[in-house]
Amino acid sequence: MGLPLRITYNDTDHVYQINTAPISKATTELEILLNGEKITLQKDIRGAWIQQGEGPLIDPELAQALGRSVSLRFRM
C-alpha cells in the first residue's frame, strides 16, 4: 500500500507493509507483508488481533502489536 513501516518487538526490529486498502474503522481483517512474508490478521469479538490463514506463524503478542500499530496509525 505504501512505504515500509517499522515496529520493534522484544528488542527486534520488524519491517512491515500494509496490503489492505482502504482501511476504515470497520476494517476487521488486515493483510500485512512482514519481513517479506504474507501475514493475515483478524480482529476477534473482544477486539484483539489474531493471526489467521496460512503463512509463517508469528508470536500472538507480535500479531497483537502489529494490529495495534495499524489501528493507531489509521485511527481505527
C-alpha positions as CSV (number, residue, x, y, z in Angstrom):
1,M,0.0,0.0,0.0
2,G,2.8,2.4,0.8
3,L,6.1,2.8,2.5
4,P,7.5,0.1,4.7
5,L,6.8,0.7,8.3
6,R,8.8,-0.4,11.3
7,I,7.9,-1.9,14.7
8,T,10.2,-3.0,17.5
9,Y,9.1,-6.1,19.4
10,N,11.2,-7.8,22.0
11,D,14.2,-5.7,21.1
12,T,13.9,-6.8,17.4
13,D,13.1,-4.5,14.6
14,H,10.5,-5.8,12.1
15,V,9.6,-4.1,8.8
16,Y,6.0,-4.5,7.6
17,Q,3.9,-3.2,4.8
18,I,0.1,-3.0,4.7
19,N,-1.5,-4.6,1.7
20,T,-5.2,-3.9,2.7
21,A,-6.9,-0.9,1.2
22,P,-8.9,1.0,2.0
23,I,-8.7,0.9,5.8
24,S,-11.5,2.3,7.9
25,K,-12.9,1.9,11.5
26,A,-15.0,-1.0,10.2
27,T,-11.9,-2.9,9.0
28,T,-11.6,-6.3,10.8
29,E,-9.0,-8.0,8.6
30,L,-5.6,-6.9,7.6
31,E,-3.1,-8.3,5.1
32,I,0.4,-7.4,6.1
33,L,3.8,-8.2,4.5
34,L,6.0,-8.8,7.5
35,N,9.7,-9.2,6.7
36,G,8.8,-10.4,3.2
37,E,6.2,-12.9,4.4
38,K,2.4,-12.5,3.9
39,I,0.5,-12.5,7.2
40,T,-3.3,-12.1,7.7
41,L,-4.5,-10.6,10.9
42,Q,-8.2,-10.6,12.0
43,K,-9.9,-8.7,14.8
44,D,-11.8,-11.1,17.1
45,I,-15.0,-10.5,19.1
46,R,-13.0,-9.0,22.0
47,G,-11.2,-6.6,19.7
48,A,-7.9,-8.4,19.9
49,W,-5.8,-9.0,16.7
50,I,-5.1,-12.7,15.9
51,Q,-3.3,-14.4,13.1
52,Q,-5.5,-16.2,10.5
53,G,-4.9,-18.1,7.4
54,E,-1.7,-19.6,6.0
55,G,1.8,-18.2,6.3
56,P,4.5,-18.4,8.8
57,L,3.3,-18.5,12.4
58,I,4.2,-15.5,14.5
59,D,4.0,-14.8,18.2
60,P,0.4,-13.9,19.2
61,E,1.7,-10.9,21.1
62,L,3.5,-9.7,17.9
63,A,0.3,-10.1,16.0
64,Q,-1.5,-8.0,18.6
65,A,1.3,-5.4,18.5
66,L,1.1,-5.2,14.7
67,G,-2.7,-4.8,14.8
68,R,-2.4,-2.1,17.4
69,S,0.2,-0.3,15.4
70,V,-2.0,-0.2,12.3
71,S,-5.0,0.8,14.4
72,L,-3.2,3.7,15.9
73,R,-1.7,4.8,12.6
74,F,-5.1,4.8,10.8
75,R,-7.2,5.8,13.8
76,M,-9.4,2.7,13.6
